[in-house]
Amino acid sequence: MPKKQLNGQLIWGIALLIAGLGVFYRIPQVMPDLVKIEQFESVIWFIKFCFYFMGIILCGGGIKKIYKHFSVKDDS
C-alpha cells in the first residue's frame, strides 16, 4: 500500500477511536434526558445497550486500524 494511504488509515483509525470514546463519555450525560421522554421509558435498557454497542464497535474498529497500521512490514 502507498504510504499516503497508510497515513490516511491511521488518521481514520484515530478518529474512530476518539468517536467511540466520545460515545462512552456522553452516554451518562444523555440518558437522564432520554428517561424523561415517556415513549422511551420502557425500552431505556435497549437504548443503553445500543449506545454502548455502538461505542464498542467504533473503538474496536479504530484500534484494529491503528494496530494494522503499525503491524504492516515495509517490503522495500
C-alpha positions as CSV (number, residue, x, y, z in Angstrom):
1,M,0.0,0.0,0.0
2,P,1.2,3.5,-0.7
3,K,2.5,5.4,2.4
4,K,-0.1,8.2,1.9
5,Q,-3.0,5.6,2.1
6,L,-1.5,4.1,5.2
7,N,-1.3,7.5,6.9
8,G,-4.9,8.1,5.9
9,Q,-5.9,4.8,7.5
10,L,-4.1,5.7,10.7
11,I,-5.9,9.1,10.9
12,W,-9.2,7.3,10.2
13,G,-8.5,4.8,13.0
14,I,-7.7,7.5,15.5
15,A,-10.9,9.3,14.5
16,L,-12.9,6.1,15.0
17,L,-11.3,5.6,18.4
18,I,-12.0,9.1,19.5
19,A,-15.6,8.9,18.3
20,G,-16.1,5.7,20.3
21,L,-14.6,7.2,23.5
22,G,-16.9,10.2,22.9
23,V,-19.9,7.9,22.8
24,F,-18.9,6.4,26.2
25,Y,-18.3,9.9,27.6
26,R,-21.7,11.2,26.5
27,I,-23.9,8.2,27.5
28,P,-24.2,9.1,31.2
29,Q,-25.0,12.7,30.3
30,V,-27.7,11.9,27.7
31,M,-29.5,9.0,29.5
32,P,-31.3,11.2,32.1
33,D,-32.8,13.3,29.3
34,L,-34.0,10.2,27.4
35,V,-35.6,8.8,30.5
36,K,-37.8,11.9,30.8
37,I,-39.4,11.1,27.4
38,E,-42.4,8.8,28.1
39,Q,-42.1,6.7,24.9
40,F,-38.5,5.7,25.8
41,E,-39.1,4.7,29.4
42,S,-40.0,1.1,28.8
43,V,-37.1,0.5,26.4
44,I,-34.3,2.5,28.0
45,W,-32.3,-0.7,28.6
46,F,-32.3,-1.3,24.8
47,I,-31.3,2.2,24.0
48,K,-28.4,2.0,26.5
49,F,-27.3,-1.3,25.0
50,C,-27.4,0.2,21.5
51,F,-25.3,3.2,22.6
52,Y,-22.7,1.1,24.4
53,F,-22.6,-1.4,21.5
54,M,-22.0,1.4,19.0
55,G,-19.2,2.7,21.2
56,I,-17.6,-0.7,21.4
57,I,-17.8,-1.1,17.6
58,L,-16.3,2.3,17.0
59,C,-13.4,1.8,19.4
60,G,-12.8,-1.7,18.1
61,G,-12.6,-0.5,14.5
62,G,-10.3,2.3,15.4
63,I,-8.0,0.0,17.4
64,K,-8.0,-2.5,14.6
65,K,-6.9,0.1,12.1
66,I,-4.3,1.6,14.3
67,Y,-2.9,-1.9,15.1
68,K,-2.9,-2.8,11.4
69,H,-1.0,0.4,10.6
70,F,1.8,-0.3,13.0
71,S,2.0,-4.1,12.2
72,V,2.5,-3.6,8.4
73,K,6.0,-4.6,7.4
74,D,7.7,-2.4,4.7
75,D,9.0,-4.6,1.9
76,S,11.3,-2.1,0.4
